[in-house]
Amino acid sequence: MSEQKSGRAIDPSKAPKNSDIAKILAVKAENPKLNNSQLAKIAGISKQALSQMFQRYGIDQERLEGFKASRADIFAGLQETILSTLTCDDIKKASVRDRIIAAATLYDKERLERGQSTSNVSVLFQIGDDASNAAMRKVLEVESVTPSVTLEAITVDSGKDNR
């Protein structure tokens, strides 16, 4: 038996395990209206043990719920801050690889914001005649535009012709 700070002996087999936090948070996510007493009862631990577990992992329920409710606005604000402080010199200092990745990521995020496709889907036709399959392929070709990113499109103008 080990001792708590209060001097009382505790049974180590009854202490919450580190993996329990993931299960408890999954139950909480599925049932957001559960309070800590109900959650502790479901987990088979005391309310105090649950509070200690949350404290050990830095989980402040009220603060966490407030963050989750405002997460999109928080992220948008951080994105704006990061992008507004990014200078052309910063972009010039980045490797070509990093610039290509940044451009491709921003392209995907732009398409997502506009409600456009962010992935390509392949469809195989096994039923139907050749004419209907050809017509369907033509429709898919029009709707499935594959993006291409060129170095020229993301190179910051340094006054030189980079072609």
C-alpha positions in Angstrom: 0.0 0.0 0.0 1.2 3.5 -0.7 0.3 6.7 1.1 -1.5 9.8 -0.1 -0.4 13.3 1.1 -3.0 13.1 3.8 -1.2 10.1 5.3 -4.0 7.6 4.5 -3.0 4.3 3.0 -4.4 3.7 -0.5 -4.7 0.5 -2.5 -2.6 0.9 -5.7 -4.9 -1.5 -7.5 -7.8 1.0 -7.0 -5.9 4.0 -8.3 -6.9 5.2 -11.8 -4.5 4.0 -14.6 -3.1 6.4 -17.2 -5.1 4.7 -19.9 -8.3 5.3 -18.0 -8.2 9.0 -18.9 -8.7 8.3 -22.6 -11.7 6.0 -21.9 -13.2 8.6 -19.5 -12.7 11.4 -22.0 -14.3 9.3 -24.7 -17.4 8.7 -22.5 -17.5 12.4 -21.8 -17.3 13.2 -25.5 -20.1 10.9 -26.3 -22.2 12.2 -23.4 -21.3 15.9 -22.9 -24.1 16.5 -20.5 -22.6 14.1 -17.9 -21.3 15.9 -14.8 -18.2 14.7 -13.0 -20.1 12.8 -10.4 -21.9 10.8 -13.1 -18.7 10.3 -15.0 -16.8 9.1 -11.9 -19.6 6.6 -11.2 -19.5 5.2 -14.8 -15.7 5.0 -14.5 -16.0 3.2 -11.2 -13.8 5.8 -9.3 -14.5 8.5 -6.8 -15.3 12.0 -7.8 -12.0 13.1 -6.1 -10.0 10.5 -8.1 -11.6 11.8 -11.3 -10.7 15.4 -10.3 -7.1 14.4 -9.5 -6.9 12.6 -12.8 -8.1 15.7 -14.6 -5.7 17.8 -12.6 -2.7 15.5 -13.4 -3.4 15.9 -17.1 -4.1 19.6 -16.9 -7.7 19.3 -17.8 -9.9 22.1 -16.6 -13.4 21.1 -17.6 -14.9 24.6 -17.7 -12.0 26.0 -19.6 -11.9 23.1 -21.9 -15.5 23.4 -22.8 -15.1 27.1 -23.4 -12.2 26.5 -25.7 -14.0 23.8 -27.7 -17.0 26.2 -28.1 -14.7 28.9 -29.5 -12.0 26.7 -31.1 -12.8 27.8 -34.7 -12.6 31.5 -33.8 -9.4 30.9 -31.7 -7.8 29.1 -34.6 -8.9 31.7 -37.1 -7.4 34.5 -34.9 -4.1 32.6 -34.6 -4.0 32.0 -38.4 -4.6 35.7 -39.0 -1.8 36.6 -36.5 0.6 34.1 -38.1 -0.2 35.1 -41.7 -0.2 38.9 -41.0 3.4 38.6 -39.5 4.7 36.6 -42.4 6.9 38.7 -44.6 8.2 38.2 -48.1 11.6 37.9 -46.6 10.4 35.0 -44.4 9.0 33.3 -47.5 12.3 33.9 -49.4 14.2 32.3 -46.6 12.1 29.2 -46.7 13.4 26.2 -48.7 11.8 25.5 -52.0 10.3 22.3 -50.5 8.7 24.3 -47.6 7.3 26.8 -50.0 5.7 24.1 -52.2 4.3 22.4 -49.1 2.9 25.7 -47.8 1.4 26.5 -51.2 -0.2 23.1 -51.5 -1.6 23.2 -48.0 -3.0 26.7 -48.5 -4.6 25.5 -51.7 -6.3 22.6 -50.0 -7.5 24.9 -47.2 -8.8 27.4 -49.7 -10.8 24.7 -51.5 -12.1 23.4 -48.2 -13.3 26.9 -47.2 -15.0 27.3 -50.6 -16.8 23.9 -50.2 -14.8 22.4 -53.1 -13.4 18.9 -53.4 -10.2 18.4 -51.5 -9.5 14.8 -52.7 -9.6 13.0 -56.0 -11.9 9.9 -56.3 -11.4 7.1 -58.7 -14.4 5.2 -60.0 -14.3 2.0 -61.9 -17.2 1.2 -64.3 -18.1 -2.5 -64.8 -21.8 -2.2 -65.6 -23.1 -0.4 -68.7 -22.3 -0.1 -72.3 -19.2 1.7 -73.7 -21.2 4.8 -74.6 -22.6 5.3 -71.1 -19.2 4.6 -69.5 -17.6 7.1 -71.9 -20.2 9.7 -71.1 -19.7 9.2 -67.3 -15.9 9.4 -67.7 -16.4 12.8 -69.5 -18.6 14.1 -66.7 -16.0 13.0 -64.1 -13.2 14.6 -66.0 -14.9 17.9 -66.0 -15.8 17.7 -62.3 -12.4 16.3 -61.1 -9.9 18.9 -61.9 -6.5 17.9 -60.6 -4.6 20.9 -59.1 -1.1 21.5 -60.2 1.4 23.6 -58.3 4.3 25.0 -60.1 7.4 26.6 -58.7 6.7 29.7 -60.7 3.3 30.1 -58.9 4.9 30.2 -55.4 8.3 31.9 -56.0 8.5 35.3 -54.5 9.6 37.9 -57.1 13.2 38.7 -56.3 13.6 40.9 -59.4 15.1 38.1 -61.4 13.4 36.0 -64.0 13.2 32.5 -62.4 12.0 30.7 -65.5 
